[in-house]
Amino acid sequence: MNIYFSCSITGGRKDETVYQAIVRCLKEEGHTVPTAHLASPDVLSLEAVVDPVEVFERDIAWIDNAQAMIAEVSTPSHGVGYEIAYALSLGKPVLCCYLQDKPVSKMITGNTHPRLRVQTYQTPEDAVVIVKRFLKEFSSAG
């Protein structure tokens, strides 16, 4: 399955460990993750050389071609919020996961869109379990 992974880049990288755990899990399960580089410690330098218009067009194309989206939303990000709304507008299933007790926008936590799942986790291992459960639910739903 083609999965679009989304996370904060410029807003902060303190959750990088969980980003890496999620991407590693997705790849180990055989999924295609065009945004796997977002989990890399070098992502700021990798993305710094790409023109903003190219980033927008590339990322929109990746979302268009994805079967589902997984967003780690513990760190606020305008881009991640935009991507979530865009994916939902296309009818894509979206999982938003975040570290328990983190303040997350009520535009995410209060969203009742039927294709959106919002889950909290305590450890990177918990996040991986949530991701696997979401993908299993999505796959069995058709």
GROMACS elastic network, one bead per residue, 0.5 to 0.9 nm:
[ bonds ]
;  ai    aj funct       b0    kb
    1    30     6  0.76581   500
    1    32     6  0.60880   500
    1    33     6  0.86637   500
    1    66     6  0.77987   500
    1    67     6  0.65234   500
    1    68     6  0.82051   500
    2    31     6  0.58884   500
    2    33     6  0.61415   500
    2    34     6  0.78406   500
    2    62     6  0.89298   500
    2    65     6  0.73387   500
    2    67     6  0.55410   500
    2    68     6  0.70591   500
    2    69     6  0.88377   500
    3    26     6  0.80401   500
    3    31     6  0.67175   500
    3    32     6  0.60723   500
    3    33     6  0.52610   500
    3    34     6  0.74863   500
    3    35     6  0.85044   500
    3    62     6  0.88479   500
    3    63     6  0.83636   500
    3    65     6  0.87950   500
    3    66     6  0.53473   500
    3    67     6  0.60693   500
    3    68     6  0.52083   500
    3    69     6  0.56019   500
    3    70     6  0.71507   500
    4    32     6  0.84528   500
    4    33     6  0.60010   500
    4    34     6  0.65965   500
    4    35     6  0.63365   500
    4    36     6  0.86516   500
    4    59     6  0.88779   500
    4    62     6  0.68115   500
    4    63     6  0.60927   500
    4    65     6  0.86905   500
    4    66     6  0.58490   500
    4    67     6  0.79472   500
    4    68     6  0.63525   500
    4    70     6  0.62491   500
    4    71     6  0.82051   500
    5    19     6  0.87548   500
    5    22     6  0.85749   500
    5    23     6  0.75458   500
    5    33     6  0.67742   500
    5    34     6  0.78622   500
    5    35     6  0.57893   500
    5    36     6  0.71190   500
    5    38     6  0.80334   500
    5    68     6  0.87727   500
    5    69     6  0.58605   500
    5    71     6  0.57689   500
    5    72     6  0.80039   500
    6    19     6  0.88432   500
    6    35     6  0.73412   500
    6    38     6  0.76189   500
    6    69     6  0.74344   500
    6    70     6  0.62072   500
    6    72     6  0.63460   500
    6    73     6  0.83109   500
    6    79     6  0.87670   500
    6    80     6  0.61002   500
    6    83     6  0.77869   500
    6    84     6  0.85280   500
    7    15     6  0.89422   500
    7    16     6  0.89963   500
    7    19     6  0.73498   500
    7    38     6  0.72060   500
    7    39     6  0.82807   500
    7    70     6  0.86963   500
    7    71     6  0.57631   500
    7    72     6  0.51182   500
    7    73     6  0.64197   500
    7    74     6  0.85484   500
    7    75     6  0.79024   500
    7    76     6  0.89589   500
    7    77     6  0.77275   500
    7    79     6  0.85980   500
    7    80     6  0.62002   500
    8    11     6  0.55585   500
    8    12     6  0.62955   500
    8    13     6  0.69657   500
    8    15     6  0.86306   500
    8    38     6  0.84719   500
    8    72     6  0.77151   500
    8    73     6  0.73689   500
    8    74     6  0.84037   500
    8    75     6  0.61073   500
    8    76     6  0.69100   500
    8    77     6  0.55132   500
    8    78     6  0.86325   500
    8    79     6  0.77747   500
    8    80     6  0.67250   500
    9    12     6  0.60596   500
    9    13     6  0.64515   500
    9    38     6  0.72996   500
    9    43     6  0.74256   500
    9    44     6  0.68995   500
    9    77     6  0.79013   500
    9    79     6  0.89466   500
   10    13     6  0.76394   500
   10    44     6  0.73831   500
   10    77     6  0.78877   500
   11    75     6  0.66449   500
   11    76     6  0.66058   500
   11    77     6  0.59630   500
   11    78     6  0.87666   500
   12    15     6  0.78316   500
   12    16     6  0.89014   500
   12    75     6  0.67196   500
   12    76     6  0.85654   500
   12    77     6  0.88986   500
   13    16     6  0.53962   500
   13    17     6  0.89075   500
   13    41     6  0.82980   500
   13    75     6  0.82751   500
   14    17     6  0.77817   500
   14    75     6  0.83388   500
   15    18     6  0.56680   500
   15    19     6  0.65108   500
   15    20     6  0.89184   500
   15    72     6  0.86651   500
   15    74     6  0.76175   500
   15    75     6  0.77390   500
   15    99     6  0.89785   500
   16    20     6  0.61322   500
   16    21     6  0.86206   500
   16    38     6  0.88371   500
   16    39     6  0.61361   500
   16    40     6  0.77503   500
   16    41     6  0.74672   500
   17    20     6  0.52075   500
   17    21     6  0.63045   500
   17    22     6  0.88002   500
   17    39     6  0.79859   500
   17   124     6  0.70678   500
   18    22     6  0.61514   500
   18    23     6  0.85688   500
   18    39     6  0.84532   500
   18    72     6  0.83416   500
   18   123     6  0.77260   500
   18   125     6  0.81247   500
   18   127     6  0.72497   500
   18   128     6  0.84278   500
   19    22     6  0.53099   500
   19    23     6  0.62231   500
   19    24     6  0.85048   500
   19    36     6  0.89915   500
   19    38     6  0.77388   500
   19    39     6  0.51069   500
   19    40     6  0.85074   500
   19    72     6  0.72580   500
   19   124     6  0.82352   500
   20    23     6  0.52254   500
   20    24     6  0.59024   500
   20    25     6  0.84457   500
   20    36     6  0.84277   500
   20    38     6  0.85367   500
   20    40     6  0.72579   500
   20   124     6  0.87781   500
   21    24     6  0.51535   500
   21    25     6  0.60954   500
   21    26     6  0.86559   500
   21    39     6  0.85732   500
   21   124     6  0.61843   500
   21   125     6  0.74208   500
   21   127     6  0.80395   500
   21   128     6  0.67613   500
   22    25     6  0.51494   500
   22    26     6  0.62350   500
   22    27     6  0.87162   500
   22    39     6  0.86502   500
   22    70     6  0.89290   500
   22   124     6  0.76904   500
   22   125     6  0.87161   500
   22   127     6  0.70142   500
   22   128     6  0.56149   500
   22   131     6  0.73251   500
   23    26     6  0.50919   500
   23    27     6  0.61819   500
   23    28     6  0.84964   500
   23    33     6  0.74012   500
   23    35     6  0.87123   500
   23    36     6  0.60048   500
   23    37     6  0.89468   500
   23    38     6  0.88593   500
   23    39     6  0.69435   500
   24    27     6  0.52541   500
   24    28     6  0.60148   500
   24    29     6  0.85453   500
   24    36     6  0.84765   500
   25    28     6  0.50939   500
   25    29     6  0.61222   500
   25    30     6  0.87523   500
   25    31     6  0.88871   500
   25   128     6  0.66465   500
   25   131     6  0.84806   500
   25   132     6  0.82947   500
   26    29     6  0.51787   500
   26    30     6  0.65762   500
   26    31     6  0.54454   500
   26    32     6  0.76197   500
   26    33     6  0.72996   500
   26   128     6  0.87447   500
   26   131     6  0.83616   500
   26   132     6  0.83662   500
   27    30     6  0.50737   500
   27    31     6  0.51849   500
   27    32     6  0.66001   500
   27    33     6  0.70034   500
   27    36     6  0.86241   500
   28    31     6  0.74240   500
   32    36     6  0.87225   500
   32    66     6  0.89683   500
   33    36     6  0.53399   500
   33    37     6  0.88197   500
   33    66     6  0.88666   500
   34    37     6  0.77713   500
   34    62     6  0.69623   500
   35    38     6  0.56941   500
   35    39     6  0.81524   500
   35    59     6  0.84773   500
   35    62     6  0.83092   500
   36    39     6  0.59643   500
   36    40     6  0.76373   500
   37    40     6  0.52543   500
   37    41     6  0.87133   500
   37    42     6  0.82436   500
   37    43     6  0.63809   500
   37    46     6  0.84332   500
   38    41     6  0.81483   500
   38    42     6  0.84851   500
   38    43     6  0.56745   500
   38    44     6  0.86969   500
   39    42     6  0.85208   500
   39    43     6  0.72218   500
   40    43     6  0.53704   500
   40    44     6  0.87963   500
   41    44     6  0.77056   500
   42    45     6  0.56328   500
   42    46     6  0.61782   500
   42    47     6  0.87146   500
   43    47     6  0.59093   500
   43    48     6  0.82635   500
   44    47     6  0.53541   500
   44    48     6  0.59096   500
   45    48     6  0.50568   500
   45    49     6  0.70690   500
   46    49     6  0.63412   500
   46    50     6  0.76756   500
   47    50     6  0.53943   500
   47    51     6  0.84556   500
   47    55     6  0.82323   500
   48    51     6  0.78930   500
   50    53     6  0.84416   500
   50    54     6  0.65600   500
   50    55     6  0.65231   500
   51    54     6  0.51874   500
   51    55     6  0.63125   500
   51    56     6  0.87958   500
   52    55     6  0.50077   500
   52    56     6  0.61996   500
   52    57     6  0.86473   500
   53    56     6  0.51157   500
   53    57     6  0.61428   500
   53    58     6  0.84015   500
   54    57     6  0.51989   500
   54    58     6  0.58364   500
   54    59     6  0.83421   500
   55    58     6  0.51562   500
   55    59     6  0.59115   500
   55    60     6  0.83915   500
   56    59     6  0.53266   500
   56    60     6  0.60463   500
   56    61     6  0.85245   500
   57    60     6  0.52612   500
   57    61     6  0.61506   500
   57    62     6  0.86341   500
   58    61     6  0.52071   500
   58    62     6  0.62331   500
   58    63     6  0.87839   500
   59    63     6  0.62165   500
   59    64     6  0.85163   500
   59    83     6  0.84296   500
   60    63     6  0.51181   500
   60    64     6  0.60686   500
   60    65     6  0.86494   500
   60    83     6  0.79468   500
   60    86     6  0.83368   500
   60    87     6  0.89960   500
   61    65     6  0.62421   500
   61    66     6  0.86413   500
   62    65     6  0.51977   500
   62    66     6  0.61153   500
   63    66     6  0.50670   500
   63    67     6  0.81538   500
   63    68     6  0.81207   500
   63    69     6  0.75886   500
   63    83     6  0.78497   500
   63    86     6  0.81620   500
   63    87     6  0.64840   500
   63    92     6  0.87265   500
   64    67     6  0.83168   500
   64    87     6  0.77221   500
   64    90     6  0.78518   500
   64    92     6  0.89416   500
   66    69     6  0.71078   500
   66    92     6  0.80190   500
   67    92     6  0.65204   500
   67    93     6  0.75589   500
   68    87     6  0.81178   500
   68    92     6  0.54991   500
   68    93     6  0.50727   500
   68    94     6  0.59676   500
   68    95     6  0.82291   500
   68   135     6  0.84050   500
   68   138     6  0.83873   500
   69    83     6  0.89454   500
   69    84     6  0.77795   500
   69    87     6  0.72246   500
   69    92     6  0.70953   500
   69    93     6  0.63598   500
   69    95     6  0.63240   500
   69    96     6  0.84944   500
   70    84     6  0.88353   500
   70    93     6  0.85852   500
   70    94     6  0.57561   500
   70    96     6  0.61138   500
   70    97     6  0.78074   500
   70   131     6  0.76532   500
   71    80     6  0.71961   500
   71    83     6  0.88865   500
   71    84     6  0.75502   500
   71    94     6  0.74149   500
   71    95     6  0.60501   500
   71    97     6  0.63853   500
   71    98     6  0.85925   500
   72    75     6  0.78830   500
   72    80     6  0.85399   500
   72    95     6  0.82889   500
   72    96     6  0.57988   500
   72    97     6  0.50542   500
   72    98     6  0.57429   500
   72    99     6  0.87013   500
   73    76     6  0.63142   500
   73    77     6  0.76672   500
   73    80     6  0.75277   500
   73    81     6  0.84808   500
   73    96     6  0.62523   500
   73    97     6  0.60436   500
   73    98     6  0.52857   500
   73    99     6  0.82854   500
   73   104     6  0.72153   500
   73   108     6  0.88761   500
   74    97     6  0.74579   500
   74    99     6  0.57924   500
   74   100     6  0.86348   500
   74   102     6  0.62453   500
   74   103     6  0.76265   500
   74   104     6  0.66116   500
   75    98     6  0.83444   500
   75   102     6  0.84555   500
   75   103     6  0.89077   500
   75   104     6  0.80056   500
   76    80     6  0.79301   500
   76    81     6  0.81831   500
   76   104     6  0.73184   500
   76   105     6  0.79259   500
   77    80     6  0.52848   500
   77    81     6  0.63138   500
   77    82     6  0.86554   500
   78    81     6  0.52245   500
   78    82     6  0.62014   500
   78    83     6  0.86768   500
   79    82     6  0.50800   500
   79    83     6  0.61433   500
   79    84     6  0.86400   500
   80    83     6  0.50263   500
   80    84     6  0.61408   500
   80    85     6  0.86842   500
   81    84     6  0.51685   500
   81    85     6  0.63308   500
   81    86     6  0.85989   500
   81   107     6  0.89207   500
   81   108     6  0.82280   500
   82    85     6  0.52803   500
   82    86     6  0.61068   500
   82    87     6  0.86212   500
   83    86     6  0.50144   500
   83    87     6  0.60407   500
   83    88     6  0.85273   500
   84    87     6  0.52215   500
   84    88     6  0.61741   500
   84    89     6  0.85594   500
   84    94     6  0.70854   500
   84    95     6  0.89823   500
   84    96     6  0.84491   500
   84   108     6  0.89272   500
   85    88     6  0.51673   500
   85    89     6  0.60790   500
   85    90     6  0.87645   500
   86    89     6  0.50730   500
   86    90     6  0.65354   500
   86    91     6  0.89178   500
   86    92     6  0.88748   500
   87    90     6  0.52187   500
   87    91     6  0.65216   500
   87    92     6  0.53121   500
   87    93     6  0.76106   500
   87    94     6  0.72375   500
   88    92     6  0.53267   500
   88    93     6  0.68660   500
   88    94     6  0.69548   500
   88   113     6  0.78183   500
   88   115     6  0.69169   500
   88   116     6  0.74733   500
   89    92     6  0.75136   500
   91    94     6  0.89461   500
   91   115     6  0.68719   500
   92   115     6  0.66906   500
   92   116     6  0.85703   500
   93   114     6  0.84605   500
   93   116     6  0.59838   500
   93   117     6  0.79886   500
   93   138     6  0.72684   500
   94   115     6  0.61958   500
   94   117     6  0.62601   500
   94   118     6  0.84794   500
   94   134     6  0.88500   500
   95   115     6  0.84968   500
   95   116     6  0.59561   500
   95   118     6  0.59272   500
   95   119     6  0.75983   500
   95   130     6  0.88802   500
   95   131     6  0.76502   500
   95   134     6  0.70074   500
   96   108     6  0.78703   500
   96   109     6  0.88504   500
   96   116     6  0.75236   500
   96   117     6  0.61650   500
   96   119     6  0.63755   500
   96   120     6  0.84928   500
   97   117     6  0.82010   500
   97   118     6  0.57517   500
   97   120     6  0.54634   500
   97   121     6  0.70470   500
   97   127     6  0.71450   500
   97   130     6  0.79885   500
   97   131     6  0.84550   500
   98   101     6  0.86214   500
   98   102     6  0.71438   500
   98   104     6  0.78974   500
   98   118     6  0.81365   500
   98   119     6  0.66224   500
   98   121     6  0.61326   500
   98   122     6  0.84999   500
   98   127     6  0.81156   500
   99   102     6  0.57330   500
   99   119     6  0.87687   500
   99   120     6  0.55438   500
   99   121     6  0.50789   500
   99   122     6  0.57161   500
   99   123     6  0.76751   500
   99   127     6  0.85585   500
  100   103     6  0.86077   500
  100   119     6  0.86460   500
  100   120     6  0.50055   500
  100   121     6  0.54257   500
  100   122     6  0.57453   500
  101   104     6  0.87755   500
  101   120     6  0.82964   500
  101   122     6  0.89698   500
  102   120     6  0.89932   500
  103   106     6  0.88433   500
  104   107     6  0.84196   500
  104   108     6  0.71152   500
  104   109     6  0.69398   500
  105   108     6  0.54963   500
  105   109     6  0.64490   500
  105   110     6  0.82935   500
  106   110     6  0.50477   500
  106   111     6  0.74767   500
  107   110     6  0.56043   500
  107   111     6  0.58603   500
  108   111     6  0.53084   500
  108   112     6  0.88246   500
  108   118     6  0.75815   500
  109   112     6  0.83939   500
  109   118     6  0.65477   500
  109   119     6  0.89215   500
  111   114     6  0.89239   500
  111   116     6  0.76242   500
  111   118     6  0.87723   500
  112   115     6  0.84908   500
  112   116     6  0.71654   500
  112   117     6  0.87558   500
  113   116     6  0.54634   500
  113   117     6  0.84678   500
  114   117     6  0.80384   500
  117   134     6  0.78897   500
  119   127     6  0.86349   500
  119   130     6  0.73424   500
  120   126     6  0.86426   500
  120   127     6  0.77954   500
  120   130     6  0.85176   500
  121   124     6  0.75433   500
  121   125     6  0.84932   500
  121   126     6  0.54073   500
  121   127     6  0.54852   500
  121   130     6  0.78470   500
  122   125     6  0.82220   500
  122   126     6  0.61870   500
  122   127     6  0.75718   500
  123   126     6  0.50964   500
  123   127     6  0.64770   500
  123   128     6  0.88446   500
  124   127     6  0.50054   500
  124   128     6  0.63775   500
  124   129     6  0.88378   500
  125   128     6  0.51293   500
  125   129     6  0.64585   500
  125   130     6  0.88111   500
  126   129     6  0.51333   500
  126   130     6  0.63249   500
  126   131     6  0.87169   500
  127   130     6  0.50750   500
  127   131     6  0.62016   500
  127   132     6  0.86988   500
  128   131     6  0.50318   500
  128   132     6  0.62048   500
  128   133     6  0.85835   500
  129   132     6  0.51757   500
  129   133     6  0.61423   500
  129   134     6  0.86076   500
  130   133     6  0.50839   500
  130   134     6  0.61127   500
  130   135     6  0.86473   500
  131   134     6  0.51225   500
  131   135     6  0.62193   500
  131   136     6  0.85805   500
  132   135     6  0.51991   500
  132   136     6  0.61042   500
  132   137     6  0.85630   500
  133   136     6  0.51113   500
  133   137     6  0.60889   500
  133   138     6  0.85145   500
  134   137     6  0.50944   500
  134   138     6  0.60096   500
  134   139     6  0.84647   500
  135   139     6  0.58987   500
  135   140     6  0.84554   500
  136   139     6  0.51166   500
  136   140     6  0.60887   500
  136   141     6  0.84845   500
  137   140     6  0.53147   500
  137   141     6  0.60939   500
  137   142     6  0.88920   500
  138   141     6  0.51615   500
  138   142     6  0.66878   500
  139   142     6  0.55546   500
